[in-house]
Every structure is written in C-alpha cells, then in structure tokens.
C-alpha cells in the first residue's frame, strides 16, 4: 500500500517527480522549456506553495496562474490535447506515488484546474474532453 499525501514534503516529491517528466515530455515539454523558458528554481517552490494550498489550504500561494497560462497561450497556442496530456501525466504521477483521501482530492482538483484553465485560455476548447 502506498502512503497518502500528508505534508509539504509529499507535495515536493510529487511536484518534482511530475516536472521531471514534463521537462522530458515530447508533447508539452517544449511549452515549459522553449516557450515559457521556465526558471525551475523559481517555479518549483511556487508549485509547492500552489499544491500545498490546494490540498491543505495553507494560504501560502501568491500569484495568478490563469493569467500566466493566458500569456503562454498567446505565445504558443495551448490545445485541448495539451491540457489532456498535462492531466494524464499528473494523474499517472500521483497514482505512482500515493493513494488515499488526499490523493483522490488532489486528482479531483487537478481535473477541475485543467478544465478551468482550458476554458480561460481557449474558450472554444470543449472542457468535456478533459478526463
């Protein structure tokens, strides 16, 4: 049996594992590496704060992820396939590492976030195509 997500250290493990996959990914890696040119030393701690806040309501995240993704979409169009692929990678990574109530909650929240991001950046995308 795998552990449930219980604290920031688990969030860090999840986020680090996920973004290691993203950086090497043929479908969405270029968006992070070449288009957004992500500064990982800055981005990863923000993602720890983001997901920790999503899961544990810590209030530690400051930022506007929607605006950041709209700006990214203006540089390089984000398709429904991009969001589906991001979500698939996220869910697979979560399931590889954890199981339990918080694990299910973070997957449900990721589905909602992927749907809302898709609608915000590209309103003609059909959110029903998201898993």
N, C-alpha and C positions, 0 to 999 in steps of 0.2 A: 504494500500500500504506500502511496506517495503522500507527503505532507500537504496540508492546506497552506495557503498563503497567510502568514501570521504577522509579518512586520516589514519594515523598510528593507531589511537585508534580503528578504524573499523577493520584494519588488525589484531590487537592484539585480538580483540573479536573473529574474525574468526579463527585465529590460535589456540587460547586457547580452543575454543569450539571443533574444529576438533581434536586436540591432546588429549583432554579428552576422546573422542570417541575411538581414536586409541589405547590408553593405555588399554582400557577395551575390545577391539575387539578380538574375537576368531580367526579370520583369520590372521590378521597381527600384533596384539598386541605383540606377543612373539618376533617378529623381533626387536622391539624397546626396550622392557622390558628385555628380556633374552639374545638375541644375541648381539645387539649393546650396551645394558646397557646404554641407553641414560641418560645423566645428563641433566635433564629438565631445570634447572636454567641456563645452558649454551645454550642448544638447542633452547628453545623458543625465546629468544631475537634474535638469528641468523635467525630463521624463520620469525620473524617480519621484520628484515632487508631484507631478501630474497624476501618476497612477496611485501613489500613496494617498493623495487627496481624494481621488475617485473611489478608492476602496475603503479608506479609514476616516474620511472627512477631516483631515488634518489642517486644512486651510493653508497649507504650505506652498501652494502653486499660485504664481502670479504670471499672467500672460493671456494672450488671445489666440488660441490655436486655430480658430476659424479664420481669422484674418491672415494668419501665416499661410494657411492652405489655399486661400483665395489668391494670395500673391504668387504662390508656387504655380497654381493653375494658370495664371496669366503669363508666366514664363514658359511653361510646358504643360499643355492640356492634360488634366487628370481624367481618366475614363472610369467607367463603372468597373472594368476589368482590373484597373489599378487598385481600387478600393476592395474588391473581392479578394484579390491576391494578398493585399496587406492583411485583411481579416483572416484569411486562411493561414498565413504564416503566424499570426498572433495566436490564433486558437490552437494550432498544432504545437507551438512552443509552450503555451500554458499547459496543455494536456501532457506534454512530455515531462514536465517538472512537478506538477501539483495536481491535487484533487481535493474536493471538499466544498463547503458552502461559499467561502470567499473566492475560491477558484471559479465556481459557477457564476458568481456575481461579476467578477472581472471580465469573464467572457461575454456575459449579457451586456455589460456596459460598453465593451468594445464593439459589439454589434450595433448598439444604438449610436455610438460615436461615429462609426463608419458610415452609417445611413445618413446621419445629420450632416457630416462633412460633405458627403457626396451631393446632397441636396443643396447645400450652401454654395459649393464651388461650381456646380454644374446642374442647375435646376432641371434640365431636360433629362438627366440621368434618372433611370427608374429605380427607386430605392428597393422595390420588391425583388430586385435581382441580387441583393445582398443576402448572404446566408443567415 
